[in-house]
């Protein structure tokens, strides 16, 4: 079945550090891939997405590239800020899941000043 | 205007009680969901409705009963509440005709069962 595996947290970084959160997936067909972010006390919101191989999604300084050969969609940011502290979820959507999202377990990021 | 709104935001109740959480979306979407998020932030899909028809019903105790009076509303009723039901419940919606599967989430309803 379809699944998403992302690195376990928590991840603690200093401000301006480089961030990588790994995400790999298993899916039938060609899924769309997403990163969602959940700030404290809020619901999830879409951070970025990619719908086909080699696409790069980007938003707010975050980037992720859809790598079909390694079935990965790692999230990166060159210089994190305290305001990036949140839980990050990798997710996929494809026909095997009827277009519904399948989420990873989430990675909590804490950025210290 | 809030796109996906849930009420109440917080709910504290005793074991054995019955409670409901309501969700409304004004995005014109035809598919709505309930997710449960546990204390470790793990998100688990519970139910999904498309145009008022139940299309996903995961392994959830039958004490949980969703109701969709129209495609803009999806309510969740929980009977005989148990301690393990304590969690944050998220409503979400999407347009099944869209090609990306993006979900729009409400802010969550934190349920605490004492």
Interface residues (C-beta under 8 A of the other chain):
Chain A: X32 X34 X36 X38 X41 X42 X43 X44 X45 X46 X49 X51 X87 X89 X93 X98 X99 X100 X101 X103 X105 X106 X108
Chain B: X4 X33 X40 X41 X42 X43 X45 X48 X55 X56 X90 X92 X94 X96 X99 X100 X101 X102 X103 X105 X106 X107 X108
